[in-house]
Amino acid sequence: MVKITFMGAGSTVFAKNVLGDCMLTPALKGLEIALYDIDGKRLEESRRMLEAINANCAKPATIRSYLGVENRREALQSADFVVNAIQVGLYDPCTIIDFEVPKKYGLRQTIADTLGIGGIFRALRTIPVMMDFARDMQDVCPNAWFLNYTNPMAMLTGAMLRMTPVRTVGLCHSVQVCASTLLKGLGMPYDDGVQWKIAGINHQAWLLELKRDGQDLYPEVKRRAAQRTEKHDDMVRYEIMKRFGYYVTESSEHNAEYMPFFIKDKYPELIERFNIPLDEYPRRCVRQIEDWEKRGRELTENPSLSHERTHEYASYIIEAMVTGKPYKIGGNVLNTGLIPNLPSEACVEVPCLVDKSGVTPTYVGNLPPQCAALNRTNINVQLLTIEAARTLKKEYIYQAAMMDPHCQSELSIDDIVSLCDDLIAAHEGWLPQYH
């Protein structure tokens, strides 16, 4: 019998997708699901929702819920797989802090969950919690696989892989939908004949190959992209492809803040030109909170609730490890020579084979030099942030922010240090003591 522990089970919609998928996987019939969260209301909502799905697919699973830190080890006890979907600090207060404090320095953001000053502090408050998970896992489920979905993906997965012995892979949605998003946006069909290859780092991996039945699609893609002049939601990625030659995995609103070219106080017209949605993530959070009361009832008070298996990686990974039937994913792993022109300490996103042996990353080779150069600007921030979390030295927080492309293009060194100090103070109770 397989046991899956879901950390952050109050993420009800995501729990529905991942665990609903697992309940619909024949090879996992009879699995045990442990739901863990520190929010009792959301935990109970997720439990009711999953019990309804479970009842409507012949009760293939046993579901138990565990509330609070005092019950965490019991939730993890004898787990085979641990799915991580936590958000430390939630929207209020921590996301608000991540956006509002930088605004006082004229620093604007879109999503702030992966890089930039928001991504740095999101990592700094999350890594200590994940280290607690890792210590518990070493004691009560040392052979479990840790499937991390929480952002900032490269920082958190990299911290787990470098600072703990826990078997970890980071998973993101952007790889699966990258090629189809590009083609459909340009009025080109996406079908079984399309073949693609993606590698780089999370949220900034590169669509290195795009072919249909062996024919390179990039020339036609670039021709159509150049002719698309109306305002749309993918303008930053088209510009990156135009200037650097390759389409990037994550959305334009994300990538606008990973580079120094788009959100600039000196050139406010760029916001309109590239259709950049500043403060997008807080708006989404407010909408989700407002919508939850209605949507929550639909999910948690519907005894006939059903589910169809999604394209989320988790259930397919677990199925492959249980049955030995191979499955290919885009996984976030340590760069053990997989991409030679990126640092060996980096967490890279590459094609991986999954079977009973676990997750086996594939060798990619060197990225195009301009793509590797852009990745390295992000990796610098990731590695310094992990070092800050590891050593608890404040100077590494400053240096991570100094190396961030958006911060360094907008702020002086003195302002960056002052901003970090203000954010540390605003995060009182959410961060360990730095010295």
Steps between C-alpha positions, in 0.01 A plus 500: 500500500630844400482795740498858374532790744385836368662798675288812469178309440301820550590573136167336420490537122856378458439214744198404289713482186797311645320266738194460278741389226657248738161359600419445133828315435427123498849408618444708816169344603487468877746784562515688829480879486617717790389863481710747700446871559515758778163655400225283644217650294673455166622155600144389576375645171761301309418184691128527420574569136733200466263269687228587248728416206613186679141384553422552132791293375434186705693610810849415377670704774512543876511868594617643832567860596761637738485852642790702632871463554445262792346245261742543210722201575195276524381627161840417351538163676587227244416721202622385159443838335473848648339769284591853604258786425544732799495879494670642806346831605218484243371812326442683826742600638799376302408551135376847591837569665688369194324754278433803718840546664691503165251753361633753753828479306332526162547129431195348329435128445251276322502158676796512742504129581807372313770765470538866589474634850164326546637163396801539730286562809247235405789254497647626827176443690430163332838323511504471883157332495618257233808421704263403784315273256830345395605425859167333569520302176845371589357363823165357387513445121867513393438333163214724390514715188433871554305649207532877532244726331562810715671813364764630478560161339873513429589649840285260705581187302867600490500549877345156558747332266809678635413527870320170567524134392131490404432367151348804333376612160338833420193509276346789308215535253679725252694229316191299401317795347789697350495373140121482477464856635743634241344319204138565592574869558626521143214306345711191440371150583637304794466124453676170556741577216654788696830420673674737737805516727521732801788567742635780717379608843150514643285776347789583269552176313535518124301339221816378330329293232153525350423266211209330328585167340865603490445846349626801696203722594703792635533692168122509456448572870730803484342623176151490650615649832651799317166561323292490818473867587185515715526515879508153656619324816821350358682806374800474733569142396474591132753778557735261681468252212569780249811621682643173635372247248291268718161497669506478879278272708328725753254781433576854394391649833755277674786560258446876501654505849779243440688734266600869520335607174127535560398652835697823516409816686703701244294360212141470623374467141641145492220385732241596238709389203549148633163476677662426839252448787667660802374371839339205324550243777331704776202554270479126439517430871216743575286349223567147623409591857177669381412207274577228752179525702295414192746263336581340835139398545496347153804291584445414865122465528430299186454128581495412128834669434705322235844543351683435174870432499700812414844548348665576837822301527456362852269202439697393193827518692358291785349253252832465318694440822245244622453307175831555323318631193730783381376857486676814378477827691664839510653490846698738719819329617860581587723578203727195518662580165164500323545852361879560506485876441289556814642475856514153656325627815203624300159340497420443133183398317569216257328195348497213750406133476291362788468129579563266795853638525359844582570817303786477250589836342626507141813666366410812300837651410584867478217745455535768231742747658250786517244277675758376749602861567144600586459191720817581692367844600210321671714219641724757673200616704383144570836380632557805721150470645561134585830603660316760710256235621782256571728736693246751639740776393325822405774596254389221266147644494645836396719335236216292359296819456800685354537228236131497411458639146193708585632639829841592361348673197275722715667557839831615643701271729400710801134475409524124447652455848240730655218316319626165630519635854144631473378164371679311776333725757158462334541120505541486879376161614527351150880482472771351721744740664761621249835641608 
